[in-house]
Amino acid sequence: MNPRQQAPKACALPGCATPRGGRKTTEEFHSTTDETRRSGTLAVMATGTATAKGKARPAALVRAQHGAAAASLSKAERGVLDEALRRGADLADEMHSKVSAYGRWLLDSVFGGDTTAALDDKSKNEVWAELVRRAGGPSFPVSRRLLYVAVKIAAYDKRITDAAWRGLDAGRKEILLVLPGETELRRAAQQVTRYNLSQAKTRELVTGMLSDGTKTRQVRVTAPGIVGRVKKLRESIDGPSFLRRVGEIRAELEPPERRAIIEEIDHLREALSAVARELRGRR
């Protein structure tokens, strides 16, 4: 038998683990869990692997994800922090630069500069298939996800001339790659650039865009259900303790974060007003 026929078919999407003889479709990739989508290659390089089920999460991570106040540091500690930030920024720049350069090389050398072929999840390019097959092994210690991320970023860099996309680092571009097309990528990049969103906020943006793009399903609405939802929301944000905490973090918020919160509150007010108008109109 031909050796090529014996090799398992390569996964056609970043980060997926395809069984022998199987291939994931784009729809399957988009339907993966939020946790899978959050575990991008560049993010994992920076944060480490996921915590095992049942194991306590690092205290610093919990504090960061719950909006803890900035630490009070001495002058010496501040100096160490500044140096760590500088070195971290240099590391990120180097990583993103090398991923982008490798992707451009793959696009030109493996796919002959053909972005359509590079983005084709059913590509039959033999060199590419062999690279994917070897990825993660001793002869090619590069993950399959990183391989796909690099070539897809390069392909979209060639296709999308919008300054907002071009100006993003590879880390945030990777997060946007789960969006279904160039129009969505361009729109998301403009939002990320406009508000200077962090990687965490970029993931939230992508989650919202993917949710907006799903098919509308029939929603079961009952009077008790409406009362329960509204009451739960009100109780979660009503009361002196919540308002006191909002006052405490107000000075720590960046202007884009503050604007984003106010915009969401305005949207919520409009949505509740629309529900109220609908109910009054049926009396």
Beta strands, then each sheet from edge to edge (+ up, - down):
end
